[in-house]
Amino acid sequence: MARVTFSLLDQEGNPVPAYTFTTQMCNFSVNKSQGYENFIRRVDLERSGHLTDDSFSVGCYVVVTKEAAASSTAVAPPPPSDMHLHYGHLLSSKQYTDVEFLVGGETFLAHRLVLAARSPVFMAELFPLMNEVTAAEEVVQIDDMEAQAFKALLTFIYTDTLPEFNQHEDDDEMTMIQRLLVAADKYKLQRLKLTCENKLCRHIDIGSVATILVLADKYHCEGLREACFEFLSSSATLSVVVETDGFLYLTQTCPAVLKDLISNIVAHQLERTDPFSVNK
């Protein structure tokens, strides 16, 4: 038994919600083929913007279940949520946008209601007084963020997922995650902030731990801070890290963290040592 989803794909390879169709649960041993005779009209395809050089892409996704339906009249379970696809298409299509952001020399169009629903900071900035809200498009200049980081921020706000960072040629993944964490803190997006913390925990190494620890202290990321302390609890590791430029920056900018780090190392050493061993 299987269910098939057919989607027209945009130029970035993402499904277009308006032309995404899913069949009922079917038995391919009985019905050898599945499809839609009137998938999209030619005139609609030409107007959609998804036709490039007289060609277009269609995705076909097959979900196979091990459990057979109880009978041919049984109601099939609903397909997985595709809400993120609809909101993602709303962002990429730029339809009905009412706010414009200028970030790092680039322009981003978005929808104030979507941003306000996801971020209390955007709510306060875009709807300062309810009785002054107008339908006119607003232009917002953002000077403290890179354009690619803001683009990733918008993607998360609309789809609740992170983009693929290997698309950014100028930045590695860790740098982008660090910038996103700062943006998440600014706009009070707690889920995004925790997602960034979790990813940064996987990038802690000799060369990055001091920089990540500074970031964790500045933006109150307790879990990330403890992960850095745990990595530095080994005296052998610490002796290498103290020689890095990042550790020098840490001592200059976060002396309180350095004090906590020393206390943490001492605590770890005491845990590994039996205080009563000399009396035995």
C-alpha positions as CSV (number, residue, x, y, z in Angstrom):
1,M,0.0,0.0,0.0
2,A,1.3,3.4,-0.9
3,R,0.3,7.1,-1.2
4,V,1.8,9.2,-4.0
5,T,2.4,13.0,-4.0
6,F,2.9,15.0,-7.2
7,S,4.3,18.5,-7.0
8,L,5.3,21.2,-9.4
9,L,8.7,22.4,-8.3
10,D,9.9,26.0,-8.3
11,Q,13.3,27.1,-9.6
12,E,14.9,26.3,-6.2
13,G,13.5,22.7,-6.3
14,N,10.8,23.4,-3.6
15,P,7.2,22.1,-4.0
16,V,4.6,24.7,-5.1
17,P,1.7,24.2,-2.6
18,A,-1.0,25.3,-5.2
19,Y,0.1,22.4,-7.5
20,T,0.8,19.7,-5.0
21,F,-1.6,16.8,-5.0
22,T,-1.6,13.6,-2.9
23,T,-3.5,10.4,-3.9
24,Q,-5.5,8.2,-1.6
25,M,-3.9,5.1,-0.2
26,C,-3.7,2.6,-3.1
27,N,-2.6,-0.9,-3.9
28,F,-0.2,-0.9,-6.8
29,S,-0.7,-4.6,-7.3
30,V,-4.3,-3.8,-8.3
31,N,-3.9,-0.3,-9.8
32,K,-0.7,-0.2,-11.8
33,S,-0.5,3.5,-12.2
34,Q,-1.4,6.7,-10.4
35,G,-1.5,10.3,-11.6
36,Y,-3.6,13.4,-12.5
37,E,-4.9,14.1,-16.0
38,N,-5.4,17.8,-15.4
39,F,-2.3,18.6,-13.3
40,I,-1.9,22.2,-14.5
41,R,-3.2,24.1,-17.5
42,R,-0.7,25.3,-20.0
43,V,-1.6,29.0,-19.6
44,D,-1.3,28.7,-15.8
45,L,2.1,27.1,-16.2
46,E,3.3,29.8,-18.5
47,R,2.2,32.5,-16.1
48,S,3.5,30.7,-12.9
49,G,7.1,31.7,-13.4
50,H,8.2,28.1,-13.0
51,L,8.7,27.5,-16.7
52,T,12.4,28.1,-17.6
53,D,13.8,27.6,-21.2
54,D,10.6,25.7,-22.1
55,S,11.1,23.2,-19.3
56,F,9.8,22.6,-15.8
57,S,10.3,20.2,-12.9
58,V,7.8,17.8,-11.3
59,G,8.5,16.0,-8.0
60,C,7.0,12.6,-7.3
61,Y,7.1,11.3,-3.7
62,V,6.0,7.8,-2.7
63,V,5.1,6.9,0.9
64,V,4.9,3.1,1.4
65,T,3.1,1.7,4.5
66,K,3.6,-1.8,5.8
67,E,0.0,-2.0,7.1
68,A,-2.7,-2.9,4.6
69,A,-5.9,-1.0,4.8
70,A,-8.7,-2.9,6.6
71,S,-11.0,-2.6,3.6
72,S,-11.2,-0.7,0.3
73,T,-13.6,1.7,1.9
74,A,-11.4,2.5,4.9
75,V,-10.6,6.2,5.4
76,A,-6.9,6.8,4.7
77,P,-4.9,8.6,7.4
78,P,-4.1,12.3,6.6
79,P,-0.7,13.0,5.0
80,P,2.1,14.7,7.0
81,S,1.6,18.4,7.7
82,D,2.6,20.6,4.8
83,M,2.0,24.0,6.5
84,H,5.7,24.9,6.2
85,L,5.5,24.4,2.4
86,H,2.6,26.9,2.2
87,Y,4.3,29.5,4.3
88,G,7.6,28.9,2.5
89,H,5.9,29.4,-0.8
90,L,4.4,32.6,0.5
91,L,7.8,33.9,1.3
92,S,9.5,32.8,-1.9
93,S,6.6,34.0,-4.1
94,K,6.7,37.5,-2.5
95,Q,2.9,37.7,-3.0
96,Y,0.9,40.2,-0.8
97,T,4.1,41.4,1.0
98,D,3.7,44.6,3.1
99,V,7.1,45.2,4.6
100,E,10.5,45.6,3.0
101,F,13.9,45.1,4.8
102,L,17.2,46.6,3.6
103,V,20.0,44.4,5.0
104,G,23.6,44.5,3.9
105,G,22.7,46.1,0.6
106,E,20.0,43.5,-0.2
107,T,16.2,43.8,-0.2
108,F,13.9,41.3,1.4
109,L,10.1,41.4,1.2
110,A,8.0,39.8,3.9
111,H,4.6,39.9,5.6
112,R,4.2,41.9,8.8
113,L,1.5,39.6,10.3
114,V,3.7,36.5,9.9
115,L,6.7,38.2,11.4
116,A,4.7,39.6,14.3
117,A,3.0,36.3,15.0
118,R,6.5,34.6,15.4
119,S,8.5,37.3,17.2
120,P,7.4,39.7,19.9
121,V,10.2,42.1,18.8
122,F,8.8,42.3,15.3
123,M,5.3,42.7,16.8
124,A,6.5,45.8,18.7
125,E,8.5,47.2,15.8
126,L,5.9,46.6,13.0
127,F,2.7,47.3,15.0
128,P,3.7,49.9,17.6
129,L,0.2,51.2,18.0
130,M,-2.8,49.2,16.8
131,N,-4.7,52.3,15.9
132,E,-1.9,53.5,13.6
133,V,-1.6,50.3,11.5
134,T,-1.9,50.9,7.8
135,A,-1.8,48.6,4.8
136,A,1.0,50.7,3.2
137,E,4.3,48.9,2.6
138,E,6.9,49.7,5.2
139,V,10.7,49.9,4.7
140,V,12.9,48.8,7.6
141,Q,16.7,49.3,7.5
142,I,18.7,46.7,9.5
143,D,22.3,47.6,10.0
144,D,23.5,45.0,12.6
145,M,23.1,41.9,10.5
146,E,24.5,40.2,7.4
147,A,22.1,39.7,4.5
148,Q,22.5,35.9,4.4
149,A,21.8,35.6,8.1
150,F,18.6,37.7,7.7
151,K,17.6,35.5,4.8
152,A,18.1,32.4,7.0
153,L,16.2,34.1,9.8
154,L,13.2,34.7,7.5
155,T,13.3,31.1,6.3
156,F,13.1,29.9,9.9
157,I,10.3,32.3,10.8
158,Y,8.2,31.1,7.8
159,T,9.0,27.4,7.8
160,D,10.4,26.5,11.3
161,T,13.4,25.0,9.6
162,L,16.9,26.1,8.8
163,P,18.2,26.4,5.2
164,E,21.1,24.4,3.8
165,F,24.2,26.5,4.7
166,N,26.4,25.0,2.1
167,Q,24.7,27.4,-0.3
168,H,26.7,30.3,1.3
169,E,30.1,30.4,-0.4
170,D,31.5,33.1,1.8
171,D,30.6,31.7,5.2
172,D,31.0,28.3,6.8
173,E,28.2,26.7,8.7
174,M,29.5,27.6,12.2
175,T,29.8,31.3,11.3
176,M,26.2,31.4,10.0
177,I,24.9,29.6,13.1
178,Q,26.7,32.1,15.3
179,R,25.1,35.0,13.4
180,L,21.7,33.3,13.6
181,L,22.0,32.8,17.3
182,V,22.6,36.5,17.7
183,A,19.6,37.3,15.5
184,A,17.4,34.8,17.4
185,D,18.3,36.5,20.7
186,K,17.6,39.9,19.2
187,Y,14.1,38.9,18.0
188,K,13.3,36.6,20.9
189,L,13.0,33.4,18.8
190,Q,13.7,30.9,21.6
191,R,13.3,27.8,19.5
192,L,15.8,29.1,16.9
193,K,18.2,30.1,19.6
194,L,18.1,26.6,21.2
195,T,18.5,25.1,17.7
196,C,21.6,27.2,17.2
197,E,23.0,26.3,20.6
198,N,22.5,22.6,19.8
199,K,24.4,22.9,16.5
200,L,27.2,24.9,18.0
201,C,27.7,22.3,20.7
202,R,28.7,19.9,17.9
203,H,31.3,22.3,16.6
204,I,33.2,22.8,19.8
205,D,36.9,22.1,19.3
206,I,40.4,23.5,20.2
207,G,40.1,26.4,17.7
208,S,36.5,27.4,18.4
209,V,35.7,26.8,22.1
210,A,36.9,30.2,23.3
211,T,34.9,32.1,20.7
212,I,31.8,30.0,21.3
213,L,32.2,30.5,25.1
214,V,32.3,34.3,24.6
215,L,29.1,34.0,22.5
216,A,27.4,31.8,25.1
217,D,28.2,34.2,27.9
218,K,27.1,37.3,26.0
219,Y,23.8,35.9,24.9
220,H,23.0,33.9,28.1
221,C,23.2,30.4,26.5
222,E,23.6,28.3,29.7
223,G,23.6,24.9,27.9
224,L,26.2,26.0,25.4
225,R,28.3,27.5,28.2
226,E,28.3,24.3,30.2
227,A,29.3,22.3,27.0
228,C,32.3,24.6,26.6
229,F,33.3,24.2,30.3
230,E,33.0,20.4,29.9
231,F,35.3,20.5,26.9
232,L,37.8,22.5,28.8
233,S,37.7,20.4,32.0
234,S,40.7,18.4,30.7
235,S,44.0,20.1,31.7
236,A,45.6,18.7,28.5
237,T,42.9,20.4,26.4
238,L,43.0,23.6,28.3
239,S,46.8,23.9,28.0
240,V,46.4,23.9,24.2
241,V,43.5,26.3,24.1
242,V,45.2,28.9,26.2
243,E,47.7,29.4,23.4
244,T,45.0,30.4,20.9
245,D,44.0,33.9,19.9
246,G,40.5,33.1,20.9
247,F,41.4,32.4,24.5
248,L,43.3,35.8,24.6
249,Y,40.1,37.5,23.5
250,L,38.2,35.6,26.1
251,T,40.4,36.8,28.9
252,Q,40.2,40.4,27.7
253,T,36.4,40.5,27.2
254,C,35.0,38.1,29.7
255,P,37.1,38.0,32.9
256,A,34.1,36.8,34.9
257,V,33.8,33.7,32.6
258,L,37.5,33.0,33.1
259,K,36.9,33.0,36.9
260,D,33.9,30.6,36.5
261,L,36.1,28.4,34.2
262,I,38.8,28.1,36.8
263,S,36.2,27.2,39.5
264,N,34.7,24.6,37.1
265,I,38.1,23.0,36.5
266,V,38.9,22.9,40.2
267,A,35.5,21.2,40.8
268,H,36.2,18.6,38.2
269,Q,39.6,17.9,39.6
270,L,38.1,17.4,43.1
271,E,35.5,15.0,41.8
272,R,38.2,12.9,40.2
273,T,40.3,12.8,43.4
274,D,39.4,10.9,46.6
275,P,39.8,13.5,49.4
276,F,40.2,10.8,52.0
277,S,42.8,8.7,50.1
278,V,45.7,10.0,52.3
279,N,43.9,8.7,55.4
280,K,43.4,5.2,54.1
